Structure formats: structure tokens, C-alpha cells
Amino acid sequence: MNRTATSAFKALRLLPRAALILTLLAAPVLAMPMMRAEAGSTIEAPAPKKAGVGFVLLISLQRA
């Protein structure tokens, strides 16, 4: 009975610490649905213009 009581006491001592760590790890995941905005409010960067440097580089590397 003494070993069982000792192991139960150790588990009860670790329980608050484990609950705190799990709460800290789960908080961002649980906060995400509340932070989601509308689909129309997404700001996207403009598409970069193609300069054509890749083709010139490819041809020059093949000749070398």
C-alpha cells in the first residue's frame, strides 16, 4: 500500500504542472477560430513581373 500511495502522490504532484503546460500549448490552437477574419479581408501581394532573366541565364550556361 505504501508504494501505491507514494506513486499516487507523485502523480498528483505532477498533475497541476502538466495541466499548465497543456494549457499553454493549447491556447494558440484554441484561439485561432476566434482570430479568423472574413475571407474577403485577405491582403495578397501583387504578382511579380517576369523579367526573362532565367532564359538568358540558361542559354549562357549551356554555351559555357
Steps between C-alpha positions, in 0.01 A plus 500: 500500500790733573643478146158557349442802718842641415449462127151651524640794694770557235237490224283752686800731542570493125137549398480881547830551319388281210166682481679836486731386220209355302305824543792708375546273199130483415424873538618608151317212335179581681535872427529455121127463422431824687774687310386391154380792294272502200626347179477837324737677736812310388771728365703340225824623351500594133636239264865565408565595139705254300826652383621214279841481664464125557492424126808713429684335788404154376629569150825652626567204730444252219756673278771496765 
